[in-house]
């Protein structure tokens, strides 16, 4: 009798099923394990991501309604999660959820990066709350998390949240809604369980365009705007506006609520002021701080003056600007540019204005 014929070892059916299931899971979620983007996703036109981050949730343009916040009211669990302080948009909504797989990075520096990129697009700020303002933004993204199978990764770190609404100028506006937080607690989807760690930053970027093709066209057009953004205006544009209008208004100098301490995301705007002064050694500036209308006039005047002095100190200490070239002043809420009845209006009233001490400007 010859040697027995060799064949494949017997594999129990249940074991084969488990092996197939394991293969499916690895195939389906391999993009997360490798740090790659979700299939079919890419950065929005003209808006590069934070280096090293990956897209863990994405929605291609989809016609829908969209609510953004302009204040502290909330109505979580409803279609409109922000209650009476919300504004409603209708159009084609695109979404990106980014994970920054580095717990040593902080929310402020990533938020500052995106604000700078918004500035390069020439976007106008619609609403930017003080980071210390009461109001919780994370749970407002719960319906998106459900659709994208993201668990509750955006929800539960109120202390670290940053929120910004901006729009393109001219014609039908394209709206950009930015939310940056870091993971603290909540349900983590299976696909991220071995990747997402406490304190890792997360970026939620939503873009709402009047038409599906306007997103690409708008971003391409905005990128060639030479003046920079309102928040990160380049020194040449600042100089032109000082000469033509007599002042420059900046919204990128950010303070905590009722505080005079500059927050880290103010650094790009401080640097642009320093560059302006370095390129024009004869220029001297008044740094005038304006506040929203809260509290008494005396308290608001004191706060605005202390904030202006903080900007001056930062320019002197960090950028070696001579003290005799800078004078701080506080205008309180006495020169509003918008109503104080809405969060959007209050955000516009919180600003710093540069005014030359000599007119006309030195040649």
Buried (B, 14 or more C-beta within 10 A) or exposed (E): EEEEEEEEEEEEEEEEEEEEEEEEEEEEBEBBEEEEBBEEBEBBBBBEBBEEBBBBBBBEBEEEEBBBBBBBBBBBEEEBBBBEBBBEBEBBBBBBBBBBBBEEBBBBBBBBBBBBBBBBBBBBBBBBBBBEBEBBBBBBBBEBBEEBEBBBBBBBBBEBBBBBBBBBEEEEBBBBBBBBBBBBEBEBBEBBEEBBEEBBBBBBBBBBBBBBEBBBEBBEBBEEBEBBBBBBBBBBBBBBBBEEEEEBBBBBBBBEEEBBEBBEBBBBBBBBBBBBBEEBEEBBBBBBBBBBBEBEEEEBBBBBBBBBBBBBBBBBEEBEBEEEBBBBBBBBBEEBEEEBEBBBBBBBBBBBBBBBEEEEBEE
